[in-house]
Amino acid sequence: MSKHHQQIASALLERAGRTYADEAGITLKNTPAPLFQLLVLSLLLSARISAGIAVAAARELFAAGYRTPAKMADADWQDLVDALGRGHYVRYDESTATRLGEAGRRVVDDYQGDLRRLADRADGDVDHAARLLQEFTGIGPTGASVFLREVQDVWEWVAPYFDKRALSAATDVGLTDDPAGLDALADGRRAVLAAALVRASLDDDVRAGLP
């Protein structure tokens, strides 16, 4: 990659280099609780609602103690609605509360509470992983892409993963749309660069004045 490309990538990382998982208070690592929390965030980000509200709703759910699939599966539906409401996730609060409970039960029933078993089932096939994620009600292609984009520094077999939105933003700011090329610019922070590109696609201020 050229020096100019590196300058653009460095500026993006400086301005918007924060994953959505980090913003939601998730310390992402390859253990059951944070992987489930990322699934919850991906489900919330799947709705036609702002990323900021989805992140706020995730923080409210986690603050209320719904950090594991078992806790989510056992949650009172109204308590989930109330937590979503505190995060101003109000247009889809009732249907999303139902889907969150279902997601918790599916992780418990299908994966024994551990999404690393989903990774095992995918067996290194990213497309298969995306299909398995979309078996959760409320997670479509967008939500699956969010999960895979954010998890790639933990599940390195997913990397480099830059979804359509990130790749489109990359060309808009003057970078390559080749995932391997973006990987080379990420300096080991693939998920952070992918998130920065998504943020650039949503915020004119992030794009303004880039090298």
Backbone as numpy.savetxt, mean C-alpha at the origin, in Angstrom:
# Nx Ny Nz CAx CAy CAz Cx Cy Cz
21.74 5.01 -15.80 20.90 6.21 -15.80 21.77 7.46 -15.80
21.26 8.51 -16.40 22.01 9.75 -16.51 22.04 10.49 -15.18
22.95 11.45 -15.08 23.03 12.29 -13.88 21.73 13.05 -13.69
21.11 13.48 -14.81 19.85 14.22 -14.72 18.75 13.35 -14.11
18.68 12.09 -14.53 17.70 11.17 -13.98 17.91 11.01 -12.48
19.18 10.89 -12.08 19.47 10.73 -10.67 19.06 11.96 -9.87
19.24 13.13 -10.46 18.83 14.37 -9.79 17.32 14.42 -9.59
16.58 14.01 -10.62 15.12 13.99 -10.50 14.70 13.01 -9.41
15.26 11.81 -9.44 14.90 10.80 -8.45 15.26 11.27 -7.04
16.41 11.88 -6.88 16.82 12.37 -5.56 15.88 13.46 -5.06
15.46 14.34 -5.97 14.53 15.41 -5.58 13.18 14.83 -5.17
12.72 13.82 -5.92 11.45 13.17 -5.57 11.52 12.51 -4.20
12.62 11.81 -3.95 12.77 11.13 -2.66 12.82 12.14 -1.51
13.44 13.27 -1.77 13.53 14.28 -0.72 12.17 14.92 -0.45
11.41 15.17 -1.50 10.12 15.86 -1.35 9.00 14.94 -0.88
8.98 13.74 -1.40 7.79 12.88 -1.20 8.18 11.45 -0.86
9.38 11.28 -0.32 9.91 9.95 -0.07 9.40 9.33 1.22
8.13 9.02 1.25 7.55 8.35 2.40 6.50 7.37 1.91
6.58 6.14 2.35 5.57 5.17 1.94 4.25 5.49 2.65
3.17 5.01 2.06 1.87 5.17 2.70 1.79 4.33 3.97
2.47 3.19 3.98 2.50 2.37 5.20 3.13 3.14 6.35
4.25 3.81 6.09 4.91 4.60 7.12 3.99 5.71 7.61
3.32 6.37 6.67 2.41 7.45 7.05 1.27 6.94 7.93
0.87 5.70 7.70 -0.21 5.10 8.48 0.26 4.53 9.82
1.55 4.66 10.09 2.08 4.17 11.36 2.44 2.70 11.36
2.60 2.13 10.18 2.96 0.71 10.07 4.48 0.59 9.96
5.08 -0.13 10.90 6.51 -0.46 10.79 6.59 -1.77 10.02
6.78 -1.65 8.73 6.60 -2.81 7.86 7.79 -3.75 7.96
7.48 -4.99 8.27 8.48 -6.06 8.27 7.75 -7.36 7.98
8.52 -8.42 7.78 7.94 -9.69 7.34 7.44 -10.50 8.52
6.46 -9.93 9.22 5.81 -10.61 10.34 4.30 -10.42 10.19
3.50 -11.26 10.83 2.06 -11.27 10.54 1.32 -9.96 10.77
1.55 -9.28 11.89 0.75 -8.10 12.20 0.96 -6.96 11.19
2.20 -6.54 10.91 2.34 -5.44 9.95 1.91 -5.81 8.53
2.07 -7.05 8.15 1.59 -7.45 6.82 0.07 -7.34 6.75
-0.61 -7.72 7.82 -2.07 -7.56 7.84 -2.44 -6.08 7.84
-1.72 -5.27 8.59 -2.00 -3.84 8.61 -1.85 -3.23 7.22
-0.87 -3.70 6.45 -0.73 -3.22 5.08 -1.91 -3.66 4.22
-2.42 -4.86 4.47 -3.62 -5.31 3.75 -4.80 -4.40 4.05
-4.96 -4.04 5.33 -6.04 -3.12 5.73 -5.88 -1.78 5.00
-4.67 -1.25 5.00 -4.43 0.02 4.32 -4.72 -0.09 2.82
-4.33 -1.19 2.21 -4.57 -1.39 0.78 -6.06 -1.44 0.48
-6.82 -2.08 1.37 -8.27 -2.13 1.20 -8.87 -0.72 1.30
-8.41 0.05 2.28 -8.93 1.41 2.46 -8.57 2.30 1.27
-7.38 2.11 0.72 -6.95 2.92 -0.43 -7.62 2.50 -1.73
-8.35 1.39 -1.70 -9.02 0.90 -2.91 -10.27 1.68 -3.25
-10.86 2.34 -2.25 -12.09 3.09 -2.49 -11.79 4.41 -3.18
-12.83 5.00 -3.76 -12.68 6.30 -4.41 -12.71 7.39 -3.33
-11.61 7.47 -2.63 -11.50 8.40 -1.51 -10.05 8.85 -1.44
-9.78 10.01 -0.86 -8.42 10.52 -0.89 -7.48 9.64 -0.08
-6.22 9.62 -0.53 -5.23 8.83 0.18 -5.07 9.31 1.61
-5.16 10.61 1.83 -5.02 11.16 3.17 -6.09 10.64 4.12
-7.31 10.55 3.63 -8.40 10.04 4.47 -8.23 8.54 4.72
-7.80 7.81 3.71 -7.57 6.38 3.88 -6.49 6.13 4.93
-5.42 6.90 4.87 -4.34 6.76 5.85 -4.85 7.12 7.25
-5.62 8.19 7.36 -6.16 8.60 8.66 -7.08 7.53 9.23
-7.89 6.92 8.39 -8.78 5.85 8.84 -7.98 4.65 9.32
-6.91 4.31 8.60 -6.06 3.20 9.03 -5.47 3.47 10.41
-5.00 4.69 10.62 -4.42 5.04 11.91 -5.46 4.91 13.03
-6.69 5.31 12.75 -7.75 5.19 13.75 -8.06 3.73 14.06
-8.10 2.90 13.05 -8.35 1.47 13.27 -7.24 0.84 14.11
-6.00 1.19 13.80 -4.88 0.61 14.54 -4.85 1.14 15.97
-5.17 2.43 16.15 -5.21 3.00 17.50 -6.29 2.34 18.35
-7.36 1.89 17.70 -8.44 1.22 18.41 -8.13 -0.25 18.71
-6.95 -0.71 18.27 -6.51 -2.06 18.60 -6.68 -3.10 17.52
-7.16 -2.68 16.34 -7.42 -3.65 15.26 -6.17 -3.81 14.39
-5.14 -4.42 14.97 -3.85 -4.53 14.31 -3.54 -5.93 13.81
-4.37 -6.89 14.15 -4.13 -8.28 13.74 -5.39 -8.83 13.09
-5.26 -9.87 12.29 -6.45 -10.44 11.64 -7.45 -10.97 12.65
-6.97 -11.56 13.75 -7.90 -12.09 14.75 -8.70 -10.97 15.41
-8.02 -9.86 15.75 -8.71 -8.72 16.36 -9.74 -8.14 15.39
-9.38 -8.05 14.11 -10.30 -7.49 13.12 -11.48 -8.43 12.91
-11.20 -9.73 12.87 -12.28 -10.71 12.66 -13.29 -10.68 13.81
-12.79 -10.42 15.01 -13.66 -10.42 16.19 -14.26 -9.05 16.50
-13.93 -8.06 15.70 -14.36 -6.69 16.01 -15.87 -6.54 15.89
-16.42 -5.69 16.74 -17.82 -5.30 16.61 -17.96 -4.39 15.38
-18.91 -4.68 14.55 -19.07 -3.94 13.30 -19.23 -2.44 13.54
-20.04 -2.07 14.54 -20.25 -0.65 14.81 -18.97 0.02 15.29
-18.14 -0.70 16.02 -16.86 -0.14 16.46 -15.96 0.17 15.26
-16.00 -0.70 14.25 -15.23 -0.44 13.04 -15.78 0.78 12.30
-17.10 0.86 12.20 -17.73 2.03 11.57 -17.31 3.31 12.29
-17.33 3.26 13.61 -16.98 4.44 14.41 -15.53 4.84 14.19
-14.63 3.86 14.14 -13.21 4.16 13.91 -13.01 4.78 12.53
-13.68 4.22 11.54 -13.60 4.79 10.19 -14.13 6.22 10.17
-15.20 6.46 10.92 -15.78 7.79 10.99 -14.81 8.80 11.61
-14.07 8.36 12.64 -13.09 9.26 13.25 -12.00 9.65 12.27
-11.76 8.79 11.28 -10.80 9.11 10.23 -11.44 9.81 9.05
-12.74 10.18 9.21 -13.52 10.86 8.15 -13.72 10.00 6.91
-13.64 8.69 7.11 -13.87 7.74 6.02 -15.36 7.42 6.02
-16.17 8.40 5.62 -17.60 8.31 5.89 -18.45 7.83 4.70
-18.02 8.03 3.50 -18.85 7.63 2.36 -18.99 6.12 2.26
-17.94 5.42 2.68 -17.91 3.96 2.51 -17.76 3.25 3.84
-18.11 3.93 4.95 -17.78 3.37 6.26 -18.48 2.06 6.54
-19.76 1.95 6.22 -20.50 0.73 6.58 -20.06 -0.46 5.74
-19.96 -0.27 4.42 -19.54 -1.39 3.57 -18.09 -1.77 3.86
-17.25 -0.77 4.15 -15.85 -1.06 4.43 -15.68 -1.78 5.75
-16.48 -1.42 6.75 -16.43 -2.13 8.03 -16.73 -3.61 7.82
-17.72 -3.91 7.00 -18.04 -5.31 6.69 -16.87 -6.00 6.00
-16.27 -5.30 5.04 -15.16 -5.90 4.28 -13.92 -6.11 5.15
-13.69 -5.21 6.10 -12.55 -5.37 7.00 -12.73 -6.62 7.88
-13.94 -6.79 8.40 -14.20 -7.99 9.18 -14.01 -9.26 8.36
-14.49 -9.22 7.12 -14.34 -10.37 6.24 -12.86 -10.64 5.93
-12.08 -9.57 5.75 -10.65 -9.72 5.46 -9.94 -10.38 6.64
-10.27 -9.94 7.86 -9.66 -10.55 9.02 -9.98 -12.04 9.11
-11.24 -12.38 8.84 -11.63 -13.80 8.91 -10.96 -14.62 7.82
-10.82 -14.03 6.63 -10.18 -14.78 5.54 -8.70 -15.03 5.85
-8.02 -14.03 6.41 -6.60 -14.24 6.75 -6.47 -15.32 7.82
-7.37 -15.31 8.79 -7.35 -16.34 9.83 -7.65 -17.72 9.23
-8.69 -17.79 8.42 -9.16 -19.09 7.91 -8.27 -19.65 6.81
-7.88 -18.78 5.85 -7.14 -19.25 4.68 -5.63 -19.27 4.87
-5.13 -18.40 5.76 -3.68 -18.26 5.90 -3.21 -18.41 7.35
-4.08 -18.95 8.20 -3.75 -19.18 9.61 -3.21 -17.89 10.27
-3.77 -16.76 9.85 -3.42 -15.49 10.45 -2.12 -14.88 9.97
-1.53 -15.43 8.93 -0.18 -15.03 8.53 -0.09 -14.90 7.01
0.02 -13.66 6.53 0.06 -13.44 5.08 1.37 -13.89 4.44
2.34 -14.29 5.24 3.51 -14.92 4.63 3.12 -16.21 3.93
2.01 -16.79 4.37 1.51 -17.99 3.69 0.96 -17.65 2.31
0.46 -16.43 2.14 0.06 -15.98 0.80 1.28 -15.89 -0.10
2.38 -15.35 0.45 3.63 -15.29 -0.32 4.08 -16.69 -0.70
4.00 -17.63 0.24 4.39 -19.01 -0.06 3.51 -19.59 -1.17
2.22 -19.28 -1.10 1.29 -19.82 -2.10 1.57 -19.22 -3.47
1.98 -17.95 -3.51 2.31 -17.31 -4.78 3.58 -17.88 -5.39
4.48 -18.38 -4.56 5.69 -19.08 -5.00 6.50 -18.25 -6.00
6.72 -16.99 -5.65 7.57 -16.15 -6.48 6.91 -15.55 -7.69
5.62 -15.78 -7.88 4.89 -15.27 -9.04 4.09 -14.04 -8.61
4.53 -12.87 -9.06 3.90 -11.62 -8.62 2.46 -11.54 -9.11
2.20 -11.99 -10.32 0.83 -11.96 -10.84 -0.09 -12.87 -10.02
0.44 -14.01 -9.60 -0.34 -14.91 -8.76 -0.63 -14.25 -7.41
0.36 -13.57 -6.87 0.15 -12.84 -5.61 -0.95 -11.80 -5.76
-0.94 -11.08 -6.88 -1.97 -10.07 -7.13 -3.35 -10.71 -7.19
-3.45 -11.88 -7.81 -4.74 -12.57 -7.89 -5.21 -13.01 -6.50
-4.29 -13.51 -5.69 -4.66 -13.93 -4.34 -5.13 -12.74 -3.50
-4.47 -11.60 -3.65 -4.89 -10.40 -2.91 -6.29 -9.96 -3.33
-6.61 -10.16 -4.61 -7.92 -9.74 -5.11 -9.04 -10.70 -4.70
-8.69 -11.78 -4.03 -9.73 -12.65 -3.47 -10.37 -12.02 -2.23
-9.72 -11.00 -1.66 -10.31 -10.28 -0.54 -11.33 -9.29 -1.06
-12.56 -9.38 -0.58 -13.62 -8.48 -1.02 -13.21 -7.04 -0.73
-13.29 -6.21 -1.77 -12.92 -4.81 -1.62 -11.54 -4.49 -2.14
-10.74 -5.51 -2.45 -9.42 -5.29 -3.02 -9.45 -5.73 -4.48
-9.32 -4.77 -5.36 -9.23 -5.04 -6.79 -7.81 -4.84 -7.26
-7.62 -4.63 -8.57 -6.28 -4.41 -9.10 -5.55 -3.25 -8.42
-6.27 -2.17 -8.13 -5.62 -1.02 -7.49 -5.11 -1.38 -6.11
-5.95 -2.00 -5.30 -5.54 -2.38 -3.95 -4.40 -3.39 -3.96
-4.44 -4.35 -4.88 -3.36 -5.32 -4.98 -2.05 -4.63 -5.35
-2.15 -3.65 -6.25 -0.95 -2.90 -6.64 -0.38 -2.12 -5.47
-1.26 -1.52 -4.67 -0.80 -0.80 -3.48 -0.02 -1.74 -2.57
-0.60 -2.88 -2.28 0.05 -3.84 -1.37 1.42 -4.24 -1.91
1.47 -4.62 -3.17 2.73 -5.11 -3.75 3.76 -4.00 -3.87
3.32 -2.81 -4.19 4.22 -1.66 -4.29 4.87 -1.37 -2.94
4.06 -1.44 -1.88 4.57 -1.09 -0.55 5.36 -2.23 0.10
5.07 -3.47 -0.26 5.70 -4.60 0.42 7.02 -5.00 -0.22
7.38 -4.42 -1.36 8.48 -4.96 -2.16 9.85 -4.90 -1.48
10.06 -3.98 -0.55 11.35 -3.96 0.15 11.41 -5.03 1.24
10.27 -5.61 1.59 10.20 -6.70 2.57 10.13 -8.05 1.86
9.28 -8.12 0.86 9.22 -9.31 0.00 10.02 -8.99 -1.26
11.30 -9.23 -1.22 12.16 -8.78 -2.31 11.89 -9.52 -3.62
11.24 -10.66 -3.54 10.89 -11.37 -4.77 9.87 -10.60 -5.59
9.17 -9.64 -4.98 8.20 -8.81 -5.70 8.92 -7.74 -6.53
10.07 -7.31 -6.08 10.77 -6.15 -6.66 11.47 -6.49 -7.98
11.65 -5.45 -8.82 11.14 -4.08 -8.66 9.68 -3.99 -9.09
8.85 -3.38 -8.25 7.42 -3.28 -8.54 7.02 -1.81 -8.60
6.75 -1.36 -9.80 6.23 -0.01 -10.03 4.96 -0.17 -10.85
3.83 0.16 -10.24 2.55 -0.07 -10.89 2.29 0.98 -11.98
1.16 0.87 -12.64 0.88 1.74 -13.78 0.90 3.21 -13.41
0.35 3.54 -12.23 0.32 4.94 -11.81 1.75 5.45 -11.60
2.59 4.65 -10.95 3.97 5.06 -10.70 4.74 5.20 -12.01
4.53 4.27 -12.94 5.24 4.32 -14.22 4.79 5.52 -15.05
3.50 5.81 -15.03 2.99 6.97 -15.75 3.58 8.25 -15.17
3.64 8.33 -13.84 4.22 9.51 -13.20 5.70 9.63 -13.54
6.39 8.50 -13.63 7.81 8.53 -13.96 8.06 9.20 -15.31
7.26 8.85 -16.30 7.44 9.49 -17.61 7.05 10.96 -17.55
6.05 11.29 -16.74 5.61 12.69 -16.62 6.71 13.59 -16.05
7.53 13.04 -15.15 8.58 13.86 -14.53 9.92 13.71 -15.23
9.95 12.95 -16.32 11.17 12.85 -17.11 12.05 11.66 -16.80
11.48 10.66 -16.12 12.24 9.45 -15.84 11.84 8.34 -16.79
12.55 7.24 -16.71 12.23 6.07 -17.51 10.99 5.38 -16.97
10.28 4.67 -17.85 9.17 3.84 -17.39 9.56 2.37 -17.35
10.86 2.12 -17.28 11.39 0.77 -17.16 11.61 0.47 -15.68
10.91 -0.53 -15.11 11.08 -0.82 -13.69 12.52 -1.06 -13.27
13.29 -1.74 -14.12 14.69 -2.00 -13.77 15.47 -0.69 -13.71
15.16 0.24 -14.62 15.82 1.53 -14.60 15.47 2.33 -13.35
14.20 2.29 -12.95 13.78 2.97 -11.72 14.41 2.31 -10.50
14.54 1.00 -10.54 15.20 0.28 -9.45 16.62 0.79 -9.26
17.30 1.03 -10.36 18.67 1.52 -10.28 18.75 2.91 -9.66
17.67 3.69 -9.81 17.65 5.05 -9.26 17.20 5.09 -7.80
16.64 3.98 -7.33 16.00 3.99 -6.01 16.98 3.87 -4.86
18.21 3.47 -5.14 19.24 3.36 -4.10 18.76 2.45 -2.96
18.14 1.33 -3.36 17.68 0.37 -2.37 16.37 0.71 -1.71
15.75 1.81 -2.12 14.48 2.26 -1.50 13.38 2.22 -2.55
13.13 1.04 -3.08 12.19 0.90 -4.19 10.79 1.34 -3.78
10.31 0.85 -2.64 8.95 1.18 -2.21 8.81 2.68 -1.97
9.86 3.30 -1.47 9.83 4.74 -1.21 9.77 5.52 -2.51
10.58 5.14 -3.50 10.53 5.83 -4.79 9.18 5.60 -5.46
8.66 4.39 -5.39 7.35 4.11 -6.00 6.28 4.99 -5.36
6.31 5.11 -4.03 5.33 5.96 -3.34 5.52 7.42 -3.73
6.77 7.86 -3.85 7.03 9.24 -4.24 6.47 9.54 -5.63
6.59 8.58 -6.52 6.04 8.76 -7.86 4.52 8.84 -7.82
3.90 8.00 -7.01 2.44 8.07 -6.88 2.03 9.41 -6.29
2.75 9.87 -5.28 2.44 11.18 -4.70 2.62 12.29 -5.74
3.62 12.16 -6.60 3.82 13.15 -7.66 2.65 13.16 -8.63
2.05 12.00 -8.85 0.91 11.93 -9.78 -0.32 12.60 -9.20
-0.35 12.76 -7.88 -1.53 13.31 -7.21 -1.36 14.76 -6.77
-0.13 15.27 -6.77 0.14 16.57 -6.17 1.04 17.40 -7.07
0.47 18.47 -7.60 1.23 19.36 -8.47 2.45 19.94 -7.76
2.36 20.17 -6.46 3.47 20.77 -5.72 4.69 19.85 -5.70
4.45 18.54 -5.71 5.58 17.60 -5.73 6.30 17.68 -7.06
5.55 17.84 -8.14 6.16 17.89 -9.48 6.80 19.22 -9.80
6.29 20.29 -9.17 6.73 21.65 -9.55 8.23 21.84 -9.27
8.91 22.33 -10.28 10.31 22.71 -10.10 11.28 21.56 -9.99
10.88 20.36 -10.40 11.83 19.26 -10.40 12.95 19.55 -11.41
14.14 19.02 -11.17 15.26 19.25 -12.12 14.89 18.87 -13.54
